[in-house]
Amino acid sequence: MLNNKTVLITGGTGSFGKQFVKTVLTKYKPKKLIIFSRDELKQFEMREQFSEQAYPCLRYFIGDVRDRSRLSRAFSGVDFVVHAAALKQVTTCEYNPIEAVKTNVMGAANIIDAAIDCNVSNVIALSTDKAVSPVNLYGATKLCSDKLFVSANNYSGADGPKFSVVRYGNVVGSRGSVVPIFIKARESGHLDITDERMTRFWITVGQSVSFVLQSLFLARGGEIYVPKLPSMRIVDLAKAIAPHCSLNFIGVREAEKLHEVMISEEDARYTLDVGDYYLILPFSKSREMETLMNTGVGEPCAERFCYSSQHNDRWLTTNDLKQMVSDLSLHAT
């Protein structure tokens, strides 16, 4: 699907973006692969790994999703857009709320307008479990972004771009992940843990890229794709990384949940279980559920279903986490 096509990724110099670029260059032959980001240093560093000389299809494009005119220039002739740019640090967003809104909400609106004006074929926006029943500003801005992308299909027209969303949990080893924090802290002999009950969904960056590509190929417009992920206990993660360290429980921080949710009870009424993932349909397309079920696409979720990291039938053990951290360390070297 990506062969001889022009693909653009916003936030392309981040953890996801780097893996996305690596995967696309390995598996496909795009006409152009455009890395759109605002940090010239990160683009310079990324060029050392993925240069235009080695990969003639690559283009590095300086720009900010807050700048609609720049997006329109970048989107010219683009077939597929993966929107990964965002302000993601919870505490940073709490302290700088207007900046978070400008990037995560207004930036999403600019992506939509530019995609429609430039007649892009498909747009996939990356979301987060924190967008469900949000308790912090980051989650609230991503919920708003999700709503914007889903609703964008209402006015893009039958021949216009298709907008869809991918929602998943914490990415192991990404910037802001607790893994490097624990690895650094273990030198002190103890780790700070917020609460021994805390759980999270867990996904590797490679798995997230594969799921985004799968969703891009399946997208009809308006759906939210949610992969079925294992849960892990933060305590188990700490024991896997630093088994000989003592644990210091400091209490849940402001704007933090004990457990994350990727599908709420309200969303579950419009959600299909499609085997390895869930498909949340927009309310405007809820009648399509029966059609999809009749064609064998999926089964409706049970009444009062809630996809929570606390109540999950897939759990990572301490040994699983040790292996993931080990693989991450080998990949980093």
The 8 nearest C-alpha neighbors of each residue, nearest first, counted from 0:
[[1, 2, 216, 4, 27, 3, 29, 215],
 [2, 0, 4, 29, 27, 3, 28, 6],
 [1, 3, 28, 29, 4, 27, 0, 30],
 [2, 4, 30, 29, 28, 1, 5, 31],
 [5, 3, 30, 29, 1, 2, 78, 6],
 [4, 6, 31, 77, 78, 30, 32, 29],
 [5, 7, 79, 32, 80, 78, 77, 33],
 [8, 6, 33, 80, 32, 34, 79, 81],
 [7, 9, 81, 11, 34, 80, 82, 35],
 [10, 8, 35, 82, 11, 84, 83, 36],
 [9, 11, 84, 36, 83, 12, 13, 35],
 [10, 12, 16, 34, 9, 8, 13, 35],
 [13, 11, 16, 10, 17, 41, 42, 36],
 [14, 12, 16, 15, 11, 10, 17, 174],
 [15, 13, 17, 16, 173, 18, 174, 12],
 [16, 14, 18, 13, 17, 19, 204, 208],
 [17, 15, 11, 19, 13, 12, 18, 14],
 [16, 18, 20, 19, 14, 15, 12, 13],
 [19, 17, 21, 15, 20, 16, 22, 14],
 [20, 18, 16, 22, 17, 21, 208, 15],
 [19, 21, 17, 23, 18, 22, 24, 16],
 [20, 22, 18, 24, 19, 23, 25, 17],
 [23, 21, 25, 19, 20, 24, 26, 18],
 [22, 24, 20, 26, 27, 25, 21, 19],
 [23, 25, 21, 22, 27, 26, 20, 28],
 [26, 24, 22, 23, 27, 21, 28, 20],
 [25, 27, 23, 24, 22, 28, 21, 2],
 [28, 26, 23, 2, 24, 29, 25, 1],
 [27, 29, 2, 3, 30, 24, 1, 26],
 [30, 28, 3, 2, 4, 31, 1, 27],
 [29, 31, 3, 4, 5, 56, 28, 2],
 [32, 30, 56, 5, 29, 57, 6, 33],
 [31, 33, 57, 6, 56, 7, 5, 58],
 [32, 34, 7, 58, 57, 59, 35, 6],
 [35, 33, 11, 59, 8, 60, 7, 58],
 [34, 36, 9, 60, 11, 8, 61, 10],
 [37, 35, 10, 61, 62, 38, 9, 11],
 [36, 38, 62, 61, 63, 39, 35, 10],
 [39, 37, 41, 40, 36, 42, 61, 12],
 [38, 40, 42, 41, 43, 37, 61, 36],
 [41, 39, 43, 42, 38, 44, 45, 37],
 [42, 40, 44, 43, 38, 39, 45, 12],
 [41, 43, 45, 39, 40, 44, 46, 12],
 [42, 44, 40, 46, 41, 45, 39, 47],
 [45, 43, 41, 46, 47, 42, 40, 48],
 [44, 46, 42, 47, 48, 43, 49, 41],
 [47, 45, 50, 49, 43, 48, 44, 42],
 [46, 48, 45, 44, 49, 50, 43, 42],
 [47, 49, 46, 45, 50, 44, 53, 43],
 [50, 48, 46, 47, 45, 51, 54, 53],
 [49, 51, 46, 52, 53, 47, 54, 48],
 [52, 50, 54, 55, 57, 53, 49, 56],
 [51, 53, 50, 54, 55, 49, 57, 56],
 [54, 52, 50, 51, 55, 49, 57, 56],
 [53, 55, 51, 56, 52, 57, 50, 49],
 [56, 54, 51, 57, 52, 53, 50, 58],
 [57, 55, 31, 54, 32, 30, 58, 29],
 [58, 56, 32, 51, 55, 54, 31, 33],
 [57, 59, 33, 32, 34, 60, 56, 31],
 [60, 58, 34, 33, 35, 61, 57, 42],
 [59, 61, 35, 34, 62, 58, 36, 33],
 [62, 60, 37, 36, 35, 59, 39, 38],
 [61, 63, 37, 36, 60, 69, 35, 64],
 [62, 64, 65, 37, 66, 36, 61, 69],
 [65, 63, 106, 66, 70, 102, 67, 109],
 [64, 66, 106, 63, 102, 67, 101, 105],
 [67, 65, 64, 69, 63, 68, 70, 62],
 [66, 68, 70, 109, 69, 65, 71, 64],
 [69, 67, 71, 70, 66, 72, 113, 73],
 [68, 70, 72, 67, 71, 66, 73, 62],
 [69, 71, 73, 67, 72, 68, 74, 113],
 [72, 70, 113, 68, 74, 69, 73, 67],
 [71, 73, 69, 70, 74, 75, 68, 113],
 [72, 74, 70, 71, 75, 69, 60, 35],
 [75, 73, 71, 77, 72, 70, 76, 117],
 [74, 76, 77, 72, 73, 117, 71, 119],
 [75, 77, 74, 78, 117, 5, 119, 118],
 [78, 76, 5, 74, 75, 119, 79, 6],
 [77, 79, 119, 120, 5, 6, 4, 76],
 [80, 78, 6, 121, 120, 122, 77, 119],
 [81, 79, 122, 7, 8, 6, 82, 123],
 [82, 80, 8, 123, 122, 124, 83, 7],
 [81, 83, 124, 9, 8, 84, 125, 123],
 [82, 84, 10, 9, 125, 81, 85, 124],
 [85, 83, 10, 9, 82, 86, 11, 64],
 [86, 84, 103, 87, 102, 83, 10, 99],
 [85, 87, 99, 88, 103, 102, 92, 84],
 [88, 86, 85, 89, 137, 92, 91, 175],
 [87, 89, 91, 90, 92, 86, 175, 137],
 [90, 88, 92, 91, 137, 87, 93, 135],
 [91, 89, 93, 92, 88, 94, 254, 95],
 [92, 90, 88, 94, 93, 89, 95, 87],
 [91, 93, 95, 96, 89, 90, 94, 99],
 [92, 94, 90, 91, 96, 95, 136, 89],
 [93, 95, 91, 92, 96, 90, 89, 97],
 [96, 94, 92, 98, 93, 97, 91, 99],
 [97, 95, 99, 92, 98, 93, 94, 100],
 [98, 96, 100, 99, 95, 101, 92, 102],
 [97, 99, 101, 96, 100, 95, 102, 92],
 [100, 98, 96, 102, 97, 92, 101, 103],
 [99, 101, 104, 97, 103, 98, 102, 140],
 [102, 100, 105, 98, 99, 104, 103, 97],
 [103, 101, 106, 99, 100, 104, 105, 65],
 [102, 104, 100, 106, 85, 99, 140, 101],
 [105, 103, 100, 107, 106, 144, 102, 140],
 [104, 106, 101, 108, 107, 102, 103, 109],
 [105, 107, 102, 64, 65, 109, 104, 108],
 [106, 108, 110, 104, 105, 109, 144, 103],
 [109, 107, 105, 111, 106, 110, 112, 104],
 [108, 110, 106, 112, 67, 111, 107, 113],
 [111, 109, 107, 113, 108, 112, 114, 106],
 [112, 110, 108, 114, 109, 113, 115, 107],
 [113, 111, 109, 115, 114, 110, 116, 108],
 [112, 114, 71, 116, 110, 115, 111, 117],
 [115, 113, 119, 111, 117, 112, 116, 118],
 [114, 116, 118, 112, 113, 117, 160, 155],
 [115, 117, 113, 114, 118, 112, 71, 119],
 [118, 116, 114, 115, 119, 75, 113, 74],
 [119, 117, 115, 116, 114, 159, 160, 120],
 [118, 120, 78, 114, 160, 117, 77, 121],
 [119, 121, 160, 78, 79, 118, 161, 159],
 [122, 120, 161, 79, 160, 119, 162, 80],
 [121, 123, 80, 162, 81, 79, 161, 163],
 [122, 124, 81, 163, 164, 162, 82, 215],
 [125, 123, 82, 164, 81, 165, 163, 126],
 [126, 124, 165, 83, 164, 82, 166, 123],
 [125, 127, 166, 165, 141, 124, 164, 167],
 [128, 126, 166, 129, 167, 130, 168, 125],
 [127, 129, 261, 130, 168, 167, 260, 131],
 [128, 130, 138, 127, 131, 133, 259, 260],
 [129, 131, 138, 142, 141, 128, 133, 127],
 [132, 130, 133, 129, 128, 261, 260, 263],
 [133, 131, 130, 134, 129, 263, 260, 138],
 [134, 132, 138, 131, 130, 139, 135, 129],
 [133, 135, 254, 132, 138, 255, 136, 139],
 [136, 134, 254, 138, 137, 133, 139, 89],
 [135, 137, 139, 138, 93, 140, 92, 96],
 [138, 136, 140, 139, 135, 89, 92, 141],
 [137, 139, 130, 129, 133, 141, 136, 135],
 [138, 140, 136, 142, 133, 141, 137, 130],
 [141, 139, 143, 137, 142, 138, 103, 104],
 [140, 142, 144, 138, 143, 130, 139, 145],
 [143, 141, 130, 145, 139, 144, 140, 138],
 [142, 144, 140, 146, 141, 145, 147, 139],
 [143, 145, 141, 147, 104, 142, 146, 107],
 [146, 144, 142, 148, 147, 143, 141, 149],
 [147, 145, 143, 149, 144, 148, 150, 142],
 [146, 148, 144, 150, 145, 149, 151, 143],
 [149, 147, 151, 145, 150, 146, 162, 144],
 [148, 150, 221, 146, 151, 147, 145, 163],
 [149, 151, 147, 152, 148, 153, 146, 221],
 [152, 150, 148, 153, 149, 154, 147, 155],
 [153, 151, 155, 150, 154, 162, 221, 149],
 [154, 152, 151, 150, 155, 156, 149, 221],
 [153, 155, 156, 152, 151, 150, 159, 157],
 [156, 154, 159, 152, 153, 160, 115, 151],
 [157, 155, 159, 154, 158, 153, 152, 160],
 [156, 158, 159, 155, 160, 152, 154, 161],
 [157, 159, 156, 160, 155, 118, 120, 161],
 [160, 158, 155, 156, 157, 118, 115, 161],
 [159, 161, 120, 121, 119, 155, 115, 118],
 [160, 162, 220, 121, 122, 152, 120, 219],
 [161, 163, 122, 220, 148, 221, 123, 121],
 [164, 162, 123, 221, 222, 220, 223, 149],
 [163, 165, 223, 124, 123, 125, 224, 222],
 [166, 164, 224, 125, 223, 126, 225, 124],
 [165, 167, 126, 127, 225, 224, 125, 128],
 [168, 166, 127, 128, 225, 226, 165, 126],
 [169, 167, 200, 128, 201, 127, 170, 202],
 [168, 170, 201, 200, 202, 171, 199, 167],
 [171, 169, 202, 203, 173, 204, 201, 172],
 [172, 170, 203, 173, 202, 176, 169, 201],
 [171, 173, 176, 178, 170, 174, 179, 327],
 [174, 172, 176, 14, 171, 170, 175, 204],
 [175, 173, 176, 172, 14, 13, 179, 177],
 [174, 176, 173, 177, 88, 172, 87, 179],
 [177, 175, 173, 178, 174, 172, 171, 179],
 [176, 178, 180, 179, 181, 175, 172, 171],
 [177, 179, 181, 180, 176, 172, 182, 171],
 [180, 178, 182, 181, 177, 183, 176, 172],
 [181, 179, 177, 183, 178, 182, 184, 176],
 [180, 182, 184, 178, 183, 179, 185, 177],
 [183, 181, 179, 180, 185, 184, 178, 240],
 [184, 182, 180, 181, 185, 179, 186, 187],
 [185, 183, 181, 186, 182, 187, 180, 190],
 [184, 186, 187, 188, 182, 183, 241, 189],
 [187, 185, 184, 188, 183, 182, 189, 244],
 [186, 188, 185, 189, 184, 190, 183, 244],
 [189, 187, 244, 185, 186, 245, 190, 184],
 [188, 190, 245, 244, 246, 187, 185, 191],
 [189, 191, 246, 247, 184, 192, 185, 245],
 [190, 192, 247, 248, 246, 249, 193, 189],
 [193, 191, 248, 194, 247, 249, 190, 246],
 [192, 194, 250, 251, 249, 248, 191, 252],
 [195, 193, 250, 196, 197, 192, 248, 251],
 [194, 196, 197, 234, 193, 192, 233, 248],
 [197, 195, 194, 198, 257, 232, 233, 234],
 [198, 196, 257, 194, 195, 233, 258, 232],
 [199, 197, 232, 258, 231, 233, 308, 309],
 [198, 200, 308, 230, 231, 259, 258, 201],
 [199, 201, 230, 168, 308, 229, 169, 228],
 [200, 202, 169, 168, 230, 229, 170, 199],
 [203, 201, 170, 171, 169, 206, 168, 204],
 [204, 202, 206, 171, 170, 205, 207, 201],
 [203, 205, 207, 206, 170, 15, 208, 202],
 [206, 204, 208, 203, 207, 209, 18, 19],
 [205, 207, 209, 203, 204, 208, 210, 202],
 [206, 208, 204, 210, 205, 209, 211, 203],
 [209, 207, 211, 205, 210, 206, 19, 212],
 [210, 208, 206, 212, 207, 211, 213, 205],
 [209, 211, 213, 207, 212, 208, 214, 206],
 [210, 212, 214, 208, 213, 209, 215, 207],
 [213, 211, 215, 209, 214, 210, 208, 216],
 [214, 212, 210, 216, 211, 215, 209, 217],
 [215, 213, 217, 211, 216, 212, 218, 210],
 [216, 214, 212, 218, 213, 217, 211, 123],
 [215, 217, 213, 214, 218, 212, 0, 211],
 [218, 216, 214, 215, 213, 219, 212, 220],
 [219, 217, 215, 220, 214, 216, 163, 222],
 [220, 218, 161, 217, 221, 222, 163, 162],
 [219, 221, 161, 162, 163, 218, 222, 152],
 [222, 220, 149, 163, 162, 281, 152, 280],
 [223, 221, 280, 163, 279, 220, 281, 224],
 [222, 224, 164, 279, 165, 278, 163, 225],
 [225, 223, 165, 278, 277, 166, 164, 222],
 [224, 226, 277, 166, 276, 167, 165, 278],
 [227, 225, 276, 228, 277, 275, 167, 224],
 [226, 228, 276, 275, 225, 229, 277, 274],
 [229, 227, 226, 200, 201, 230, 202, 313],
 [230, 228, 313, 314, 200, 201, 315, 231],
 [231, 229, 200, 314, 308, 199, 201, 315],
 [230, 232, 315, 199, 198, 314, 233, 200],
 [231, 233, 198, 235, 234, 197, 236, 199],
 [232, 234, 236, 235, 198, 197, 237, 231],
 [233, 235, 237, 232, 236, 195, 238, 192],
 [236, 234, 238, 232, 237, 233, 317, 239],
 [237, 235, 233, 239, 234, 238, 320, 240],
 [236, 238, 234, 240, 235, 239, 241, 233],
 [239, 237, 242, 235, 241, 236, 240, 234],
 [240, 238, 236, 321, 237, 317, 241, 242],
 [239, 241, 237, 238, 236, 242, 182, 321],
 [240, 242, 238, 244, 243, 239, 237, 185],
 [243, 241, 238, 244, 239, 240, 237, 245],
 [242, 244, 241, 245, 188, 238, 189, 185],
 [245, 243, 189, 188, 241, 242, 185, 246],
 [244, 246, 189, 190, 188, 247, 243, 242],
 [247, 245, 190, 189, 191, 248, 244, 192],
 [246, 248, 191, 192, 190, 249, 245, 189],
 [249, 247, 192, 193, 194, 191, 250, 246],
 [248, 250, 193, 192, 247, 191, 251, 194],
 [251, 249, 193, 194, 248, 252, 192, 195],
 [252, 250, 193, 194, 255, 253, 249, 257],
 [251, 253, 255, 250, 254, 193, 249, 256],
 [252, 254, 255, 251, 135, 90, 256, 134],
 [255, 253, 135, 134, 252, 256, 89, 136],
 [256, 254, 253, 252, 251, 257, 134, 135],
 [257, 255, 258, 259, 254, 134, 251, 197],
 [256, 258, 197, 198, 255, 196, 259, 251],
 [259, 257, 198, 256, 308, 309, 197, 199],
 [260, 258, 308, 307, 199, 128, 256, 261],
 [259, 261, 307, 306, 262, 128, 131, 308],
 [260, 262, 128, 306, 131, 307, 263, 259],
 [263, 261, 306, 305, 260, 266, 267, 264],
 [262, 264, 305, 266, 265, 267, 306, 261],
 [263, 265, 267, 305, 303, 304, 266, 262],
 [264, 266, 263, 267, 268, 303, 269, 262],
 [267, 265, 263, 268, 264, 269, 262, 270],
 [268, 266, 270, 264, 269, 265, 304, 263],
 [269, 267, 266, 270, 265, 300, 264, 302],
 [268, 270, 267, 280, 266, 279, 285, 271],
 [271, 269, 279, 267, 278, 268, 299, 300],
 [270, 272, 299, 278, 298, 297, 277, 300],
 [271, 273, 277, 298, 297, 274, 299, 300],
 [274, 272, 297, 276, 277, 271, 275, 296],
 [275, 273, 276, 272, 297, 277, 227, 298],
 [276, 274, 227, 273, 226, 277, 272, 228],
 [275, 277, 226, 227, 273, 225, 274, 272],
 [278, 276, 272, 225, 273, 271, 224, 226],
 [277, 279, 224, 271, 270, 223, 280, 225],
 [280, 278, 270, 223, 222, 269, 224, 277],
 [279, 281, 222, 269, 270, 285, 284, 278],
 [280, 282, 283, 284, 221, 222, 285, 279],
 [281, 283, 285, 284, 280, 269, 286, 266],
 [282, 284, 281, 285, 286, 280, 153, 221],
 [285, 283, 282, 281, 286, 287, 280, 288],
 [286, 284, 282, 287, 288, 283, 269, 280],
 [287, 285, 288, 284, 289, 290, 283, 282],
 [286, 288, 290, 285, 289, 284, 291, 280],
 [289, 287, 291, 286, 290, 285, 292, 269],
 [288, 290, 292, 291, 287, 293, 286, 285],
 [291, 289, 287, 293, 288, 292, 294, 286],
 [290, 292, 288, 294, 296, 293, 289, 287],
 [293, 291, 289, 295, 297, 294, 290, 296],
 [294, 292, 290, 295, 291, 289, 296, 288],
 [295, 293, 291, 292, 296, 290, 297, 289],
 [294, 296, 292, 293, 297, 291, 298, 290],
 [297, 295, 291, 292, 294, 273, 298, 293],
 [298, 296, 273, 272, 292, 271, 295, 291],
 [297, 299, 272, 271, 292, 300, 273, 296],
 [300, 298, 271, 272, 270, 301, 297, 269],
 [299, 301, 271, 270, 267, 272, 304, 298],
 [302, 300, 304, 303, 299, 267, 268, 305],
 [301, 303, 304, 300, 268, 267, 264, 299],
 [304, 302, 264, 301, 305, 267, 265, 268],
 [303, 305, 301, 302, 264, 267, 300, 306],
 [306, 304, 264, 263, 262, 307, 303, 267],
 [307, 305, 262, 261, 260, 263, 304, 308],
 [306, 308, 260, 309, 310, 259, 305, 261],
 [307, 309, 230, 199, 259, 200, 310, 258],
 [310, 308, 307, 258, 311, 198, 230, 259],
 [311, 309, 307, 308, 312, 306, 305, 230],
 [310, 312, 313, 308, 309, 307, 230, 314],
 [311, 313, 314, 310, 229, 230, 308, 309],
 [314, 312, 229, 311, 230, 315, 228, 227],
 [315, 313, 230, 229, 231, 316, 312, 311],
 [314, 316, 231, 319, 229, 230, 320, 317],
 [315, 317, 319, 318, 320, 314, 235, 231],
 [316, 318, 320, 319, 239, 235, 321, 236],
 [317, 319, 321, 316, 320, 322, 239, 315],
 [320, 318, 316, 322, 317, 321, 315, 323],
 [319, 321, 323, 317, 322, 318, 239, 324],
 [322, 320, 318, 239, 324, 319, 323, 325],
 [321, 323, 325, 319, 320, 324, 326, 318],
 [324, 322, 320, 326, 325, 321, 327, 319],
 [323, 325, 327, 321, 326, 322, 320, 328],
 [324, 326, 322, 328, 327, 323, 321, 329],
 [327, 325, 323, 329, 324, 328, 322, 330],
 [326, 328, 324, 330, 325, 329, 323, 331],
 [329, 327, 331, 325, 330, 326, 324, 332],
 [330, 328, 326, 332, 331, 327, 325, 324],
 [329, 331, 327, 328, 332, 326, 325, 324],
 [332, 330, 328, 329, 327, 326, 172, 325],
 [331, 329, 330, 328, 327, 326, 325, 324]]
